[in-house]
């Protein structure tokens, strides 16, 4: 007697839409520019020396890169110094932000989430994928949840086979 079992993919039939936040990751090299290397004795920025550096530096090395500008030294750096760096990198870099590489990733994901077309998620049950090869900052999950809450039926976190409920719209009776 040959008994054949029908294997049913319940996940595929569940009507869940899976969204991987890593799909928003913009490709491109990330670079940290630390202004500490421009400080006089590691303590202060001298305008004359800095302006000379600005003139001589090869800004083309930031071509198509995402740049975070910071100062890791405990020094007073005038705001205009960061502004000069941003101005010189602007023709080359894809993006320049003030902060560290974590701040850069946060900004990049935030921009991508803000540009996301939410209509494709309207009235859907959405699983926001939690694991992957690309590190997604927690801030991206917060922003994504905030934006999706206004249009989806429900939000779950994880994988379709193992999810954690985050939000479920209350149906009006």
C-alpha positions as CSV (number, residue, x, y, z in Angstrom):
1,X,0.0,0.0,0.0
2,X,1.5,3.3,-1.2
3,X,0.6,6.2,1.1
4,X,1.7,9.5,-0.2
5,X,1.5,12.4,2.2
6,X,0.7,15.9,0.9
7,X,3.1,18.3,2.3
8,X,1.5,21.7,2.7
9,X,3.6,24.8,3.0
10,X,1.5,26.7,5.6
11,X,3.9,29.6,5.6
12,X,3.3,30.2,1.9
13,X,-0.5,30.0,2.5
14,X,-0.5,32.3,5.5
15,X,-0.9,35.5,3.5
16,X,2.1,37.0,5.2
17,X,4.2,39.6,3.3
18,X,7.9,39.3,4.3
19,X,10.0,42.4,4.3
20,X,13.8,42.3,4.8
21,X,15.1,45.7,6.0
22,X,18.5,44.7,4.7
23,X,17.1,45.2,1.2
24,X,17.3,48.9,1.9
25,X,21.1,48.8,2.5
26,X,22.7,51.1,0.0
27,X,25.8,49.6,-1.6
28,X,29.0,51.6,-1.3
29,X,32.1,51.9,0.8
30,X,31.7,53.5,4.3
31,X,34.6,55.7,5.4
32,X,35.2,57.5,8.7
33,X,37.0,60.8,8.5
34,X,38.5,61.7,12.0
35,X,39.4,65.3,12.2
36,X,41.7,64.5,15.2
37,X,44.5,64.0,12.6
38,X,44.2,67.7,11.8
39,X,44.6,68.9,15.4
40,X,47.6,70.8,16.6
41,X,49.3,68.7,19.3
42,X,46.0,66.7,19.4
43,X,44.4,69.6,21.3
44,X,43.1,72.2,18.9
45,X,42.4,73.1,15.4
46,X,44.5,75.9,13.9
47,X,42.6,77.7,11.1
48,X,45.6,78.5,9.0
49,X,46.9,74.9,9.1
50,X,43.5,73.5,8.5
51,X,42.7,75.7,5.5
52,X,46.1,74.7,4.0
53,X,45.2,71.0,4.5
54,X,41.8,71.7,2.8
55,X,43.5,73.1,-0.2
56,X,46.1,70.3,-0.6
57,X,44.0,67.2,0.3
58,X,42.9,64.8,-2.4
59,X,39.1,64.9,-2.1
60,X,38.6,62.6,-5.0
61,X,39.4,59.7,-2.7
62,X,35.9,60.0,-1.3
63,X,34.3,59.4,-4.8
64,X,31.1,57.4,-4.4
65,X,31.7,56.7,-0.7
66,X,29.5,57.3,2.3
67,X,31.5,59.4,4.8
68,X,31.0,59.9,8.5
69,X,32.9,62.9,9.9
70,X,33.9,63.0,13.5
71,X,36.5,63.9,16.1
72,X,37.5,61.1,18.4
73,X,39.8,63.4,20.4
74,X,38.7,65.4,23.4
75,X,39.2,68.7,21.7
76,X,37.2,71.7,20.8
77,X,36.6,71.7,17.1
78,X,34.7,74.7,15.6
79,X,31.6,73.9,13.6
80,X,32.9,75.6,10.5
81,X,35.7,73.0,10.3
82,X,33.1,70.2,9.8
83,X,31.3,72.4,7.4
84,X,34.5,72.9,5.3
85,X,35.0,69.1,5.2
86,X,31.4,68.5,4.1
87,X,31.8,71.2,1.4
88,X,34.9,69.7,0.0
89,X,33.5,66.1,0.0
90,X,30.2,67.1,-1.5
91,X,31.2,66.9,-5.2
92,X,32.6,63.3,-4.6
93,X,30.9,61.5,-1.7
94,X,27.4,59.9,-2.0
95,X,26.6,61.1,1.5
96,X,28.4,63.0,4.4
97,X,27.1,62.9,7.9
98,X,28.4,64.1,11.2
99,X,29.1,61.2,13.6
100,X,30.5,57.8,13.6
101,X,29.9,54.8,11.3
102,X,26.9,53.8,13.4
103,X,25.4,57.2,12.9
104,X,26.1,56.9,9.2
105,X,24.2,53.6,9.0
106,X,21.3,55.0,10.9
107,X,21.0,58.0,8.6
108,X,21.3,55.8,5.5
109,X,18.6,53.4,6.6
110,X,16.4,56.3,7.8
111,X,16.5,57.9,4.4
112,X,15.7,54.6,2.7
113,X,12.7,54.0,5.0
114,X,11.4,57.5,4.5
115,X,11.5,56.9,0.7
116,X,9.7,53.5,1.0
117,X,6.4,53.2,-0.8
118,X,4.1,52.1,1.9
119,X,1.1,51.4,-0.4
120,X,2.4,47.9,-1.2
121,X,2.0,47.0,2.5
122,X,-1.5,48.5,2.9
123,X,-3.8,46.1,4.8
124,X,-1.1,43.4,4.7
125,X,0.2,41.1,7.5
126,X,3.9,42.0,7.4
127,X,6.8,40.0,8.8
128,X,9.8,42.2,9.3
129,X,12.8,39.9,8.8
130,X,15.1,39.9,11.8
131,X,18.3,38.1,10.7
132,X,20.6,38.3,7.8
133,X,24.0,38.8,6.4
134,X,23.7,42.6,6.6
135,X,23.6,44.3,10.0
136,X,20.5,46.5,10.3
137,X,20.6,49.0,13.1
138,X,17.8,48.8,15.7
139,X,16.8,52.3,14.8
140,X,15.8,51.0,11.3
141,X,13.4,48.5,12.9
142,X,11.9,51.3,15.0
143,X,11.4,53.7,12.1
144,X,10.1,50.9,9.9
145,X,7.6,49.9,12.5
146,X,6.5,53.5,13.1
147,X,5.9,54.0,9.4
148,X,4.2,50.7,8.7
149,X,1.8,50.9,11.7
150,X,-0.4,53.4,9.9
151,X,-1.1,51.1,6.9
152,X,-0.7,47.4,7.8
153,X,-3.1,44.9,9.5
154,X,-0.3,43.5,11.6
155,X,3.5,43.5,12.1
156,X,5.4,40.5,13.2
157,X,9.2,40.2,13.7
158,X,11.4,37.3,12.8
159,X,10.9,34.6,10.1
160,X,7.5,33.5,8.8
161,X,7.9,30.1,10.6
162,X,8.7,31.8,13.9
163,X,7.5,35.3,14.6
164,X,7.0,37.6,17.5
165,X,3.8,39.7,17.2
166,X,4.5,43.5,17.4
167,X,1.3,45.1,16.3
168,X,-2.2,44.1,15.3
169,X,-4.8,46.6,14.1
170,X,-8.0,46.6,16.0
171,X,-10.9,46.0,13.7
172,X,-13.9,48.4,14.1
173,X,-17.1,46.6,14.8
